[in-house]
Amino acid sequence: MISQIEFRLSPRPRGCHLITSEVLRHLSPLPEVGILNLFVKHTSCGLTVNENADPDVRVDLETILDRIAPENLPVYQHTMEGPDDMPAHAKSSLTGISLTIPITDGRLNLGIWQGIYLCEFRNHAYARSIVATIYS
């Protein structure tokens, strides 16, 4: 059986944000066994799984991504939407826009220190749309 829901995350400022609880609040009870696919419908943010305990990891991850794709490089051609837009597209390609997580015993089968992140790469907060598909 396949079920699907689309929902919007609350707006978040630039940075990497732990969203596991918010995602789960939007989902119906999970099946005993299955797969959850999350897809964010935007090109200037990303989804990833990483450390859920120490918030310094989220800060450091943003710092690393900012060094990989800095703002205001004179070689960028796509600049009409502001200095943060082209680097946001590059970071989105690096982190990815979808996740697949196994479901076991009616719960996301994440590691003990893992959580779902929304990485917001724009300087202004946006509500982001997520499509969640559950395969059971």
N, C-alpha and C positions, 0 to 999 in steps of 0.2 A: 504494500500500500504506500502511496505517496501523498503527502500533504504539503501545502505551501501557504505561507503568510508573508505579507509585506508590511513592514512597520518603519516608523521613523525614530531614530535615536534623538535624544535631547541634544541641543547644540552644545558643542564643547569648544574651548579655545584651542589654539595651536598647541600641539603636543601629543603624547601617547597616553591613551586613557584606557583603564581597565573597565570593560563593559560586560563581563560575563553575566553578572546579576541582572543587568538591564535586558540583555538578550533573553535570558531564561524567563523573565517576567512576561515577555510577549508570546512565548510558546505555550501550546497546550501540553498536557502531561506527555512526557517522552515515552516511546515504546520500550519494551524490555531490551530489544536489540535493534540496532539500526545505524543510520548515518545521518548526521546533520550537515548540510551545506549552507554556508552563509555567503552572500554575494552583496557587496556594496555597490550601489548604482551611481558612482561618481568617479571622476578621474583625477581628483586632487586630494584624496585620502586613501588609506589602506587598512587592511585587516591583517593581523598576525597573532600568533600565540607565543607568549613569553612569560617571564617571571610575574607571579601574582602577589608576592609578599613584600618585596623591597621596592618602594616607589622610586628610588634612585635609578633603578634599571630603566624606567620609562624616561627619565630626564637624560640619562646617558645615551639611550637609543636615539632620542631626538637630536642630541649633539652630534652623534656620529652621522646621522642622515643629513644634517645641515652641512657638515664638512664635505660629504660626498657630492651634494647638489646645493651649492650656496646660491644665495640671491645675487642679483645685479651683475652677473658675468656679462661682459660686453659681447660675447659670442652668441648669446641667446637671440633668436629671431622672434619667438613668440613672447611678446612683452605687453600686448594691449590690455591684458587683464591685471597688470600689476607685477611687481618684482618677485612676488612669492608664487605666482601661478606656474611658470615653467618648471621651477624646482619641485613644486608640488606634483606635477605630472611625472617627473623622473622618479621621485620618491615612491609614488603610487605604483610605478612599474617594478621598483625594487622590492617593496613589501608584498605586493599582490593585492587583489581586490576580492579574493574568495578564500574560504577555509572549508576543509572537510574534517569533521570530528566524529569519531565513533561514539555510538551510544551503547552502553552496557548496563544491564540491570536498571534500566529506566533513568540513567544519569549520563551526562557527558563523561566520556572516559578520558579525561585530561589527567596529566601527571599531577602529583600533589602540589607542585610549585608552578603550575601552568594556569594561565588565564587568557581570555580573549581580549585583544587590544583593538581599539579604533585609533589609528594614527591620523590625526588631523594636521594637514600640511599647509593650510591657508591661515593667514593672520587674523581673519575674522571668523567667528563662530557660525556654523551652518548646521541645520538639522539634516542628518544623513539618512537616506533610505536604504533599508536592508531587506533582501529577499531571503527568507529562511525556508529551505526545502528539507523535509524529513522523509527518509526512505526507511521503511520498516518491513 
